[in-house]
């Protein structure tokens, strides 16, 4: 009987609960990544979308009409994600952006969904997603956006 229980399969372990990188930390990382890419971060602003709703750009860029929005659950509550925001990328190859309209025409906003940058609080080898990895993805995505903005000569 003891031998049978020792060979029994172990119960599947539930994944560790995750949470997104804190908004203030994410915005600090985005501003730092802009600086690392040779740009100067600016104050945020609201950008008018085609649906008539506004998206808050959390970090603007001095001398440009583009910026970064770190979209949290609270932000999503004021938007209609299917109509206001681009589809989420299925891979890291496509950066989700949205364009402004009207007086905000020409504004291009990188949309970073907060829950795409989640990590768990597990310690040791139990990590499934570390905070360091989530923070590095934010910085990488902002740097990639700046590179594409430069390559396309965005205003």
C-alpha positions as a LaTeX table, in Angstrom:
\begin{tabular}{lrrr}
\hline
Residue & $x$ (\AA) & $y$ (\AA) & $z$ (\AA) \\
\hline
Unk1 & 0.00 & 0.00 & 0.00 \\
Unk2 & 2.83 & 2.39 & 0.77 \\
Unk3 & 4.44 & 1.72 & $-2.61$ \\
Unk4 & 1.22 & 2.53 & $-4.50$ \\
Unk5 & 0.83 & 5.92 & $-2.83$ \\
Unk6 & 4.45 & 6.84 & $-3.52$ \\
Unk7 & 3.92 & 6.27 & $-7.25$ \\
Unk8 & 0.61 & 8.10 & $-7.45$ \\
Unk9 & 0.62 & 11.20 & $-9.66$ \\
Unk10 & 0.94 & 14.50 & $-7.86$ \\
Unk11 & $-2.00$ & 16.83 & $-8.01$ \\
Unk12 & $-1.62$ & 19.62 & $-10.54$ \\
Unk13 & $-0.46$ & 22.81 & $-8.94$ \\
Unk14 & $-2.52$ & 25.92 & $-9.55$ \\
Unk15 & $-0.63$ & 28.72 & $-11.26$ \\
Unk16 & 0.63 & 31.44 & $-8.99$ \\
Unk17 & $-1.68$ & 34.48 & $-8.96$ \\
Unk18 & $-0.34$ & 37.36 & $-11.03$ \\
Unk19 & $-0.73$ & 41.12 & $-11.02$ \\
Unk20 & 0.32 & 43.80 & $-13.48$ \\
Unk21 & 3.30 & 46.06 & $-12.96$ \\
Unk22 & 2.12 & 49.03 & $-10.90$ \\
Unk23 & 1.10 & 51.94 & $-13.12$ \\
Unk24 & 3.54 & 54.44 & $-11.62$ \\
Unk25 & 6.40 & 51.96 & $-12.04$ \\
Unk26 & 5.35 & 51.17 & $-15.63$ \\
Unk27 & 5.23 & 54.88 & $-16.52$ \\
Unk28 & 8.65 & 55.42 & $-14.96$ \\
Unk29 & 10.02 & 52.53 & $-17.04$ \\
Unk30 & 8.40 & 53.91 & $-20.20$ \\
Unk31 & 9.87 & 57.37 & $-19.59$ \\
Unk32 & 13.29 & 55.85 & $-18.95$ \\
Unk33 & 13.08 & 53.76 & $-22.14$ \\
Unk34 & 12.18 & 56.89 & $-24.11$ \\
Unk35 & 15.23 & 58.62 & $-22.67$ \\
Unk36 & 17.40 & 55.61 & $-23.48$ \\
Unk37 & 16.14 & 55.85 & $-27.08$ \\
Unk38 & 17.17 & 59.50 & $-27.28$ \\
Unk39 & 13.75 & 61.06 & $-26.73$ \\
Unk40 & 12.53 & 63.37 & $-23.97$ \\
Unk41 & 9.39 & 62.25 & $-22.11$ \\
Unk42 & 6.59 & 64.79 & $-21.80$ \\
Unk43 & 3.42 & 65.14 & $-19.78$ \\
Unk44 & 0.46 & 63.03 & $-20.78$ \\
Unk45 & $-2.66$ & 64.25 & $-22.51$ \\
Unk46 & $-5.97$ & 62.96 & $-23.79$ \\
Unk47 & $-6.27$ & 61.93 & $-27.44$ \\
Unk48 & $-9.63$ & 61.91 & $-29.23$ \\
Unk49 & $-10.46$ & 58.55 & $-30.81$ \\
Unk50 & $-12.65$ & 57.86 & $-33.86$ \\
Unk51 & $-15.49$ & 56.71 & $-31.58$ \\
Unk52 & $-15.63$ & 60.09 & $-29.85$ \\
Unk53 & $-14.13$ & 58.75 & $-26.63$ \\
Unk54 & $-10.69$ & 59.80 & $-25.39$ \\
Unk55 & $-7.66$ & 57.73 & $-24.52$ \\
Unk56 & $-5.25$ & 59.12 & $-21.96$ \\
Unk57 & $-1.66$ & 59.16 & $-23.17$ \\
Unk58 & 0.31 & 58.63 & $-19.98$ \\
Unk59 & 3.71 & 59.57 & $-21.39$ \\
Unk60 & 4.10 & 61.94 & $-24.32$ \\
Unk61 & 7.26 & 62.72 & $-26.25$ \\
Unk62 & 8.65 & 66.25 & $-26.61$ \\
Unk63 & 8.46 & 67.43 & $-30.22$ \\
Unk64 & 6.28 & 64.54 & $-31.39$ \\
Unk65 & 2.59 & 63.71 & $-31.55$ \\
Unk66 & 3.09 & 60.14 & $-30.37$ \\
Unk67 & 3.10 & 58.68 & $-26.90$ \\
Unk68 & 2.38 & 55.72 & $-24.66$ \\
Unk69 & $-0.82$ & 54.67 & $-22.88$ \\
Unk70 & $-0.53$ & 52.09 & $-20.10$ \\
Unk71 & $-4.10$ & 50.82 & $-20.09$ \\
Unk72 & $-5.32$ & 49.53 & $-16.73$ \\
Unk73 & $-8.63$ & 47.93 & $-15.79$ \\
Unk74 & $-9.85$ & 51.38 & $-14.67$ \\
Unk75 & $-8.97$ & 52.84 & $-18.09$ \\
Unk76 & $-10.79$ & 50.01 & $-19.85$ \\
Unk77 & $-13.96$ & 50.77 & $-17.88$ \\
Unk78 & $-14.20$ & 54.16 & $-19.63$ \\
Unk79 & $-13.56$ & 52.72 & $-23.10$ \\
Unk80 & $-15.12$ & 50.22 & $-25.45$ \\
Unk81 & $-12.07$ & 48.02 & $-26.03$ \\
Unk82 & $-13.32$ & 46.43 & $-29.28$ \\
Unk83 & $-14.13$ & 49.82 & $-30.82$ \\
Unk84 & $-11.56$ & 52.11 & $-29.20$ \\
Unk85 & $-8.43$ & 49.99 & $-29.02$ \\
Unk86 & $-6.47$ & 47.88 & $-31.48$ \\
Unk87 & $-6.62$ & 44.11 & $-31.18$ \\
Unk88 & $-4.11$ & 42.61 & $-28.82$ \\
Unk89 & $-1.09$ & 41.22 & $-30.57$ \\
Unk90 & $-0.88$ & 37.44 & $-30.56$ \\
Unk91 & 2.90 & 37.65 & $-30.60$ \\
Unk92 & 5.46 & 40.20 & $-29.54$ \\
Unk93 & 6.12 & 41.11 & $-33.19$ \\
Unk94 & 3.26 & 43.57 & $-33.61$ \\
Unk95 & 2.97 & 46.64 & $-31.40$ \\
Unk96 & $-0.65$ & 47.73 & $-30.83$ \\
Unk97 & $-1.17$ & 51.38 & $-31.72$ \\
Unk98 & $-4.19$ & 53.63 & $-32.08$ \\
Unk99 & $-4.48$ & 56.91 & $-33.99$ \\
Unk100 & $-6.11$ & 60.09 & $-32.86$ \\
Unk101 & $-8.65$ & 62.01 & $-34.94$ \\
Unk102 & $-9.76$ & 65.62 & $-35.35$ \\
Unk103 & $-7.38$ & 68.00 & $-33.64$ \\
Unk104 & $-5.49$ & 64.89 & $-32.48$ \\
Unk105 & $-5.07$ & 63.63 & $-36.05$ \\
Unk106 & $-1.52$ & 62.42 & $-36.52$ \\
Unk107 & $-1.26$ & 61.32 & $-32.91$ \\
Unk108 & $-0.06$ & 57.72 & $-32.67$ \\
Unk109 & $-0.37$ & 56.00 & $-29.29$ \\
Unk110 & 1.35 & 52.79 & $-28.27$ \\
Unk111 & $-1.17$ & 50.81 & $-26.22$ \\
Unk112 & 0.36 & 48.77 & $-23.41$ \\
Unk113 & $-2.30$ & 46.65 & $-21.69$ \\
Unk114 & $-1.29$ & 46.48 & $-18.03$ \\
Unk115 & $-2.31$ & 42.85 & $-17.66$ \\
Unk116 & 0.07 & 41.89 & $-20.49$ \\
Unk117 & 2.89 & 42.91 & $-18.13$ \\
Unk118 & 1.97 & 40.73 & $-15.17$ \\
Unk119 & 4.14 & 38.85 & $-12.72$ \\
Unk120 & 3.65 & 36.62 & $-9.73$ \\
Unk121 & 4.81 & 37.06 & $-6.16$ \\
Unk122 & 6.16 & 33.52 & $-5.83$ \\
Unk123 & 9.65 & 33.25 & $-4.46$ \\
Unk124 & 12.53 & 30.99 & $-5.40$ \\
Unk125 & 12.04 & 28.58 & $-8.25$ \\
Unk126 & 8.25 & 28.84 & $-8.10$ \\
Unk127 & 8.13 & 31.89 & $-10.35$ \\
Unk128 & 6.14 & 31.59 & $-13.53$ \\
Unk129 & 6.55 & 35.29 & $-14.41$ \\
Unk130 & 9.00 & 37.58 & $-12.63$ \\
Unk131 & 8.63 & 41.31 & $-12.11$ \\
Unk132 & 12.03 & 41.80 & $-13.77$ \\
Unk133 & 10.83 & 40.06 & $-16.94$ \\
Unk134 & 7.59 & 42.08 & $-17.01$ \\
Unk135 & 9.49 & 45.35 & $-16.55$ \\
Unk136 & 11.97 & 44.43 & $-19.28$ \\
Unk137 & 9.09 & 43.75 & $-21.68$ \\
Unk138 & 7.69 & 47.24 & $-21.03$ \\
Unk139 & 11.07 & 48.84 & $-21.77$ \\
Unk140 & 11.57 & 46.65 & $-24.86$ \\
Unk141 & 8.15 & 47.49 & $-26.29$ \\
Unk142 & 8.67 & 51.23 & $-25.77$ \\
Unk143 & 12.13 & 51.11 & $-27.38$ \\
Unk144 & 10.73 & 49.11 & $-30.32$ \\
Unk145 & 7.94 & 51.67 & $-30.73$ \\
Unk146 & 10.45 & 54.54 & $-30.78$ \\
Unk147 & 12.56 & 52.70 & $-33.37$ \\
Unk148 & 9.49 & 52.22 & $-35.57$ \\
Unk149 & 8.40 & 55.83 & $-35.06$ \\
Unk150 & 11.84 & 57.03 & $-36.18$ \\
Unk151 & 11.91 & 54.64 & $-39.15$ \\
Unk152 & 8.47 & 55.83 & $-40.30$ \\
Unk153 & 9.28 & 59.49 & $-39.52$ \\
Unk154 & 6.12 & 59.84 & $-37.41$ \\
Unk155 & 5.29 & 63.44 & $-36.49$ \\
\hline
\end{tabular}
